[in-house]
Amino acid sequence: MFFFTAAAQAVAPGEIELRNPQLSATDEGWSASADCVFDFNPRLEEAVTRGVVLYFVADFELSRARWYWLDERVVSRSQTFRLSYHALTRQYWLSTGALHQNFATLDEALRMLSRLRNWQVIDRNSVRSDETYLASLRIRLDLSQMPKTFQVSALANRDWSLASDWVRWSFSPADTR
């Protein structure tokens, strides 16, 4: 499962910083791991507490350089995480797909949200062991999944802009087995 962590370290407003991205070999292929540090500003905190669901998306791409044409995109994966608050139970919910976890506080939910662990991104048959690839990872708040009324105001407001830059690193399947 993949989640990212809000740490007490300083990060520029509107930015998510990805740290220590890596790919680890598994029986099925390779899984991605990384740590995230982000500034969850008071406006986002207020929105969640008032019942607005926030959608975070993790994007992963694996490409192979070609001298004769554009780089070949070998793998492209995305995973969406929902952060919500349920006033009746007074709990924060963090979910992806059919999996969800409850948390008593927003800080607990954000700590879990900030850790990317064991996200299966590459199937064993998708890559060749004698090739070198470029792995890329980013995380962002996806405004397109929010209600339309929030999308309009969020596009013009910096408080709603929360994203990391693409973090890129070289990956060779032969080195990780």
Backbone as CSV, one residue per row, in Angstrom:
resi,resn,N_x,N_y,N_z,CA_x,CA_y,CA_z,C_x,C_y,C_z
1,MET,0.848,-1.171,0.000,0.000,0.000,0.000,0.891,1.231,0.000
2,PHE,0.424,2.307,-0.552,1.206,3.527,-0.691,0.524,4.676,0.014
3,PHE,1.283,5.334,0.872,0.800,6.540,1.524,1.957,7.500,1.718
4,PHE,1.709,8.780,1.918,2.778,9.747,2.131,2.683,10.458,3.487
5,THR,3.857,10.975,4.017,3.989,11.483,5.386,4.185,12.984,5.495
6,ALA,3.439,13.610,6.344,3.645,15.026,6.615,4.615,15.141,7.771
7,ALA,5.762,15.690,7.533,6.763,15.840,8.585,6.789,17.290,9.047
8,ALA,7.447,17.503,10.161,7.491,18.843,10.732,8.574,19.698,10.092
9,GLN,9.168,19.242,9.004,10.228,19.995,8.361,9.635,21.024,7.410
10,ALA,10.398,22.077,7.199,9.905,23.177,6.371,9.899,22.805,4.897
11,VAL,8.772,23.012,4.271,8.598,22.811,2.843,7.874,24.044,2.325
12,ALA,8.232,24.485,1.149,7.587,25.670,0.580,6.095,25.431,0.430
13,PRO,5.286,26.447,0.689,3.835,26.293,0.532,3.480,25.827,-0.875
14,GLY,2.571,24.891,-0.940,2.124,24.384,-2.226,3.009,23.309,-2.813
15,GLU,4.022,22.889,-2.073,4.939,21.885,-2.588,4.907,20.619,-1.750
16,ILE,5.119,19.527,-2.434,5.356,18.245,-1.780,6.774,17.855,-2.153
17,GLU,7.554,17.476,-1.185,8.925,17.052,-1.457,8.999,15.537,-1.314
18,LEU,9.416,14.873,-2.381,9.611,13.426,-2.349,11.044,13.133,-1.952
19,ARG,11.217,12.213,-1.018,12.552,11.846,-0.554,12.741,10.333,-0.657
20,ASN,13.962,9.950,-0.946,14.376,8.549,-0.986,13.511,7.664,-1.887
21,PRO,13.234,8.083,-3.115,12.459,7.193,-3.985,13.299,5.980,-4.374
22,GLN,12.658,4.818,-4.415,13.375,3.614,-4.808,12.415,2.554,-5.314
23,LEU,12.968,1.630,-6.073,12.222,0.482,-6.554,12.833,-0.762,-5.925
24,SER,11.983,-1.631,-5.387,12.434,-2.858,-4.740,11.850,-4.054,-5.461
25,ALA,12.669,-5.091,-5.635,12.220,-6.305,-6.303,11.221,-7.053,-5.429
26,THR,10.161,-7.557,-6.070,9.174,-8.408,-5.404,8.983,-9.652,-6.275
27,ASP,8.173,-10.582,-5.823,7.902,-11.778,-6.619,7.200,-11.443,-7.928
28,GLU,6.362,-10.403,-7.919,5.587,-10.018,-9.102,6.332,-9.061,-10.024
29,GLY,7.351,-8.376,-9.529,8.068,-7.378,-10.319,8.829,-6.431,-9.414
30,TRP,8.425,-5.138,-9.413,9.072,-4.132,-8.579,8.023,-3.224,-7.960
31,SER,8.284,-2.818,-6.724,7.377,-1.904,-6.031,8.120,-0.616,-5.697
32,ALA,7.367,0.478,-5.666,7.928,1.800,-5.387,7.757,2.146,-3.916
33,SER,8.743,2.868,-3.396,8.695,3.392,-2.032,9.277,4.796,-2.046
34,ALA,8.754,5.657,-1.188,9.272,7.018,-1.042,8.650,7.626,0.210
35,ASP,9.255,8.686,0.681,8.709,9.466,1.787,8.343,10.838,1.247
36,CYS,7.296,11.421,1.804,6.840,12.731,1.357,6.802,13.696,2.535
37,VAL,7.160,14.913,2.238,7.041,15.994,3.209,6.219,17.068,2.513
38,PHE,5.140,17.509,3.157,4.319,18.536,2.530,3.717,19.470,3.550
39,ASP,3.315,20.633,3.049,2.704,21.656,3.877,1.193,21.563,3.713
40,PHE,0.540,20.937,4.675,-0.914,20.826,4.650,-1.446,22.080,5.319
41,ASN,-1.784,23.073,4.513,-2.102,24.395,5.033,-3.471,24.433,5.736
42,PRO,-3.733,25.480,6.525,-4.994,25.593,7.269,-6.248,25.562,6.395
43,ARG,-6.165,26.078,5.178,-7.339,26.060,4.296,-7.718,24.625,3.922
44,LEU,-6.727,23.792,3.622,-6.996,22.383,3.305,-7.520,21.640,4.531
45,GLU,-6.935,21.937,5.694,-7.384,21.318,6.943,-8.848,21.676,7.229
46,GLU,-9.191,22.941,7.038,-10.567,23.379,7.259,-11.529,22.703,6.278
47,ALA,-11.106,22.593,5.028,-11.966,21.963,4.024,-12.258,20.505,4.385
48,VAL,-11.237,19.766,4.778,-11.443,18.358,5.160,-12.346,18.267,6.366
49,THR,-12.106,19.088,7.373,-12.895,19.055,8.604,-14.357,19.408,8.336
50,ARG,-14.611,20.187,7.300,-15.990,20.555,6.951,-16.642,19.578,5.964
51,GLY,-15.953,18.469,5.681,-16.563,17.425,4.866,-16.168,17.373,3.411
52,VAL,-15.220,18.200,2.983,-14.761,18.149,1.597,-13.735,17.012,1.472
53,VAL,-13.947,16.142,0.515,-13.025,15.032,0.280,-11.865,15.533,-0.578
54,LEU,-10.630,15.264,-0.129,-9.444,15.630,-0.898,-8.884,14.375,-1.560
55,TYR,-8.547,14.512,-2.836,-8.016,13.396,-3.610,-6.550,13.656,-3.916
56,PHE,-5.691,12.746,-3.487,-4.269,12.806,-3.800,-3.970,11.706,-4.800
57,VAL,-3.155,12.023,-5.802,-2.821,11.048,-6.832,-1.309,10.877,-6.881
58,ALA,-0.878,9.624,-6.879,0.528,9.283,-7.083,0.666,8.791,-8.517
59,ASP,1.604,9.363,-9.253,1.856,8.977,-10.640,3.259,8.395,-10.742
60,PHE,3.371,7.262,-11.441,4.668,6.621,-11.679,4.802,6.349,-13.170
61,GLU,5.984,6.629,-13.707,6.279,6.327,-15.106,7.660,5.705,-15.206
62,LEU,7.781,4.775,-16.128,9.061,4.153,-16.428,9.265,4.273,-17.929
63,SER,10.391,4.848,-18.343,10.649,5.044,-19.764,12.039,4.538,-20.128
64,ARG,12.215,4.300,-21.413,13.487,3.820,-21.945,13.923,4.772,-23.048
65,ALA,15.166,5.227,-22.968,15.694,6.169,-23.961,15.895,5.469,-25.302
66,ARG,15.549,6.190,-26.377,15.788,5.701,-27.738,16.524,6.789,-28.504
67,TRP,17.546,6.449,-29.214,18.326,7.435,-29.944,17.615,7.914,-31.202
68,TYR,16.707,7.108,-31.740,16.103,7.423,-33.024,14.722,8.054,-32.930
69,TRP,14.163,8.161,-31.750,12.811,8.673,-31.614,12.627,9.158,-30.184
70,LEU,11.435,9.564,-29.841,11.150,9.955,-28.466,11.321,8.759,-27.538
71,ASP,11.538,9.034,-26.255,11.673,7.951,-25.287,10.417,7.088,-25.274
72,GLU,10.610,5.793,-25.066,9.486,4.851,-25.003,8.958,4.777,-23.579
73,ARG,7.665,5.011,-23.406,7.046,4.878,-22.087,6.689,3.398,-21.903
74,VAL,7.363,2.760,-20.958,7.200,1.324,-20.733,6.065,1.053,-19.756
75,VAL,6.002,1.847,-18.686,4.986,1.665,-17.650,4.459,3.027,-17.236
76,SER,3.156,3.106,-17.020,2.531,4.316,-16.490,1.446,3.883,-15.510
77,ARG,1.574,4.275,-14.251,0.615,3.881,-13.219,0.198,5.108,-12.408
78,SER,-1.047,5.097,-11.958,-1.560,6.133,-11.053,-2.389,5.461,-9.977
79,GLN,-2.355,6.048,-8.808,-3.169,5.553,-7.711,-3.738,6.749,-6.961
80,THR,-5.040,6.686,-6.659,-5.730,7.788,-6.003,-5.986,7.457,-4.543
81,PHE,-5.781,8.446,-3.688,-6.038,8.330,-2.253,-7.054,9.385,-1.855
82,ARG,-8.045,8.983,-1.094,-9.103,9.895,-0.626,-8.888,10.183,0.849
83,LEU,-8.872,11.459,1.203,-8.804,11.880,2.595,-10.110,12.572,2.920
84,SER,-10.829,12.055,3.924,-12.128,12.630,4.273,-12.336,12.596,5.780
85,TYR,-13.313,13.373,6.216,-13.679,13.433,7.636,-15.154,13.095,7.764
86,HIS,-15.466,12.243,8.718,-16.858,11.862,8.963,-17.267,12.419,10.325
87,ALA,-18.129,13.426,10.286,-18.517,14.148,11.494,-19.259,13.253,12.484
88,LEU,-20.051,12.319,12.003,-20.824,11.456,12.883,-19.920,10.602,13.771
89,THR,-18.870,10.036,13.202,-17.942,9.198,13.976,-16.738,9.992,14.486
90,ARG,-16.590,11.234,14.009,-15.456,12.094,14.365,-14.122,11.417,14.051
91,GLN,-14.072,10.827,12.870,-12.855,10.157,12.429,-12.496,10.601,11.020
92,TYR,-11.187,10.577,10.755,-10.666,10.850,9.425,-10.490,9.511,8.722
93,TRP,-10.850,9.472,7.448,-10.725,8.259,6.657,-9.714,8.499,5.554
94,LEU,-8.844,7.530,5.371,-7.888,7.536,4.286,-8.115,6.252,3.508
95,SER,-8.429,6.382,2.227,-8.764,5.177,1.464,-8.161,5.205,0.075
96,THR,-7.950,4.012,-0.443,-7.545,3.803,-1.825,-8.242,2.544,-2.296
97,GLY,-8.971,2.668,-3.370,-9.756,1.529,-3.848,-10.751,1.098,-2.782
98,ALA,-10.783,-0.186,-2.494,-11.703,-0.711,-1.483,-11.093,-0.709,-0.087
99,LEU,-9.832,-0.351,0.033,-9.153,-0.337,1.336,-9.300,1.025,1.988
100,HIS,-9.577,1.030,3.283,-9.605,2.300,4.007,-9.180,2.093,5.450
101,GLN,-8.697,3.164,6.049,-8.292,3.170,7.454,-8.922,4.373,8.123
102,ASN,-9.256,4.210,9.401,-9.813,5.293,10.207,-8.732,5.832,11.133
103,PHE,-8.782,7.149,11.388,-7.829,7.796,12.278,-8.566,8.775,13.174
104,ALA,-8.130,8.866,14.416,-8.769,9.760,15.375,-8.423,11.217,15.101
105,THR,-7.232,11.471,14.555,-6.816,12.848,14.301,-6.335,13.009,12.859
106,LEU,-6.342,14.238,12.397,-5.842,14.537,11.062,-4.347,14.270,10.980
107,ASP,-3.605,14.574,12.043,-2.157,14.328,12.041,-1.831,12.860,11.809
108,GLU,-2.598,11.963,12.427,-2.375,10.532,12.230,-2.626,10.142,10.778
109,ALA,-3.693,10.660,10.207,-4.007,10.357,8.806,-2.916,10.903,7.878
110,LEU,-2.426,12.107,8.156,-1.384,12.700,7.321,-0.059,11.952,7.451
111,ARG,0.232,11.435,8.638,1.446,10.636,8.808,1.390,9.392,7.920
112,MET,0.247,8.746,7.881,0.094,7.567,7.027,0.132,7.965,5.552
113,LEU,-0.473,9.090,5.228,-0.532,9.568,3.858,0.853,9.906,3.304
114,SER,1.802,10.149,4.182,3.116,10.618,3.746,4.121,9.505,3.475
115,ARG,3.725,8.275,3.630,4.658,7.163,3.412,4.201,6.294,2.243
116,LEU,4.988,6.275,1.213,4.742,5.405,0.071,5.499,4.111,0.316
117,ARG,4.774,3.017,0.412,5.411,1.733,0.659,4.736,0.648,-0.163
118,ASN,5.565,-0.168,-0.797,5.115,-1.387,-1.475,4.001,-1.165,-2.491
119,TRP,4.127,-0.139,-3.290,3.167,0.113,-4.362,3.673,-0.610,-5.604
120,GLN,3.011,-1.670,-5.985,3.423,-2.488,-7.129,3.253,-1.683,-8.417
121,VAL,4.380,-1.336,-9.055,4.320,-0.462,-10.226,4.843,-1.101,-11.515
122,ILE,5.713,-2.109,-11.390,6.287,-2.730,-12.584,6.082,-4.238,-12.509
123,ASP,5.476,-4.791,-13.550,5.339,-6.243,-13.656,6.661,-6.833,-14.143
124,ARG,6.937,-8.041,-13.713,8.205,-8.681,-14.050,8.434,-8.747,-15.558
125,ASN,7.395,-9.002,-16.339,7.532,-9.168,-17.788,7.544,-7.845,-18.561
126,SER,7.427,-6.721,-17.872,7.373,-5.415,-18.543,8.747,-4.862,-18.901
127,VAL,9.797,-5.364,-18.256,11.141,-4.822,-18.454,12.133,-5.930,-18.786
128,ARG,13.237,-5.521,-19.425,14.313,-6.457,-19.748,15.482,-6.199,-18.811
129,SER,16.125,-7.261,-18.356,17.204,-7.115,-17.372,18.450,-6.452,-17.942
130,ASP,18.621,-6.458,-19.270,19.821,-5.871,-19.867,19.640,-4.396,-20.253
131,GLU,18.516,-3.784,-19.903,18.226,-2.392,-20.237,18.347,-1.498,-19.004
132,THR,18.556,-0.216,-19.240,18.509,0.789,-18.184,17.337,1.703,-18.489
133,TYR,16.559,2.024,-17.456,15.329,2.799,-17.607,15.398,4.059,-16.751
134,LEU,14.478,4.965,-17.026,14.325,6.172,-16.222,12.999,6.062,-15.473
135,ALA,13.069,5.995,-14.145,11.869,5.927,-13.306,11.508,7.344,-12.867
136,SER,10.201,7.635,-12.831,9.718,8.967,-12.453,8.531,8.825,-11.518
137,LEU,8.478,9.685,-10.508,7.409,9.623,-9.511,7.017,11.036,-9.114
138,ARG,5.714,11.253,-8.940,5.227,12.534,-8.414,3.950,12.273,-7.626
139,ILE,3.589,13.244,-6.788,2.361,13.188,-5.996,1.720,14.569,-6.047
140,ARG,0.388,14.566,-6.158,-0.310,15.850,-6.309,-1.711,15.767,-5.730
141,LEU,-2.219,16.929,-5.351,-3.625,17.068,-4.973,-4.389,17.218,-6.274
142,ASP,-5.350,16.331,-6.517,-6.082,16.326,-7.783,-7.377,17.110,-7.636
143,LEU,-7.370,18.334,-8.151,-8.544,19.193,-8.057,-9.656,18.751,-9.000
144,SER,-9.333,18.026,-10.038,-10.349,17.629,-11.022,-11.382,16.656,-10.451
145,GLN,-11.071,16.007,-9.328,-12.014,15.069,-8.733,-12.891,15.715,-7.663
146,MET,-12.668,16.974,-7.398,-13.456,17.686,-6.398,-14.745,18.209,-7.020
147,PRO,-15.719,18.581,-6.192,-16.958,19.174,-6.732,-16.638,20.411,-7.566
148,LYS,-17.412,20.645,-8.597,-17.154,21.747,-9.541,-17.058,23.107,-8.856
149,THR,-17.865,23.339,-7.830,-17.811,24.637,-7.147,-16.449,24.870,-6.506
150,PHE,-15.821,23.830,-5.997,-14.493,23.969,-5.407,-13.429,24.091,-6.486
151,GLN,-13.619,23.426,-7.604,-12.631,23.483,-8.682,-12.432,24.914,-9.164
152,VAL,-13.510,25.640,-9.339,-13.422,27.009,-9.853,-12.643,27.898,-8.891
153,SER,-12.973,27.854,-7.605,-12.258,28.697,-6.645,-10.844,28.186,-6.377
154,ALA,-10.638,26.890,-6.445,-9.321,26.318,-6.167,-8.309,26.654,-7.256
155,LEU,-8.757,26.761,-8.487,-7.839,27.073,-9.577,-7.223,28.461,-9.422
156,ALA,-7.945,29.366,-8.804,-7.458,30.732,-8.644,-6.797,30.969,-7.288
157,ASN,-6.724,29.945,-6.444,-6.208,30.108,-5.092,-4.991,29.221,-4.878
158,ARG,-3.873,29.805,-4.482,-2.624,29.070,-4.268,-2.707,28.056,-3.146
159,ASP,-3.600,28.275,-2.177,-3.729,27.342,-1.054,-4.157,25.955,-1.506
160,TRP,-4.767,25.868,-2.666,-5.260,24.587,-3.176,-4.268,23.923,-4.117
161,SER,-3.155,24.563,-4.351,-2.142,24.011,-5.242,-1.107,23.259,-4.410
162,LEU,-1.151,21.948,-4.473,-0.240,21.115,-3.690,0.251,19.992,-4.585
163,ALA,1.547,20.012,-4.929,2.092,19.000,-5.831,3.606,18.922,-5.690
164,SER,4.142,17.765,-6.053,5.592,17.609,-6.093,6.055,17.735,-7.535
165,ASP,7.326,18.017,-7.702,7.927,17.923,-9.026,8.130,16.445,-9.327
166,TRP,8.327,16.121,-10.590,8.689,14.757,-10.944,10.073,14.480,-10.381
167,VAL,10.223,13.394,-9.657,11.520,12.943,-9.182,11.931,11.804,-10.109
168,ARG,13.134,11.916,-10.680,13.584,10.928,-11.661,14.888,10.277,-11.197
169,TRP,15.022,8.989,-11.477,16.236,8.266,-11.165,16.401,7.094,-12.129
170,SER,17.636,6.660,-12.267,17.961,5.569,-13.172,17.620,4.235,-12.508
171,PHE,17.074,3.307,-13.312,16.672,1.994,-12.803,17.148,0.915,-13.767
172,SER,17.867,-0.061,-13.236,18.298,-1.208,-14.020,17.829,-2.472,-13.311
173,PRO,16.939,-3.261,-13.917,16.405,-4.461,-13.266,17.494,-5.431,-12.804
174,ALA,18.598,-5.513,-13.533,19.678,-6.429,-13.167,20.313,-6.057,-11.820
175,ASP,20.301,-4.761,-11.478,20.924,-4.304,-10.229,20.075,-4.567,-8.997
176,THR,18.773,-4.832,-9.159,17.892,-4.962,-8.006,17.537,-6.409,-7.682
177,ARG,17.965,-7.343,-8.449,17.644,-8.757,-8.174,18.737,-9.404,-7.366
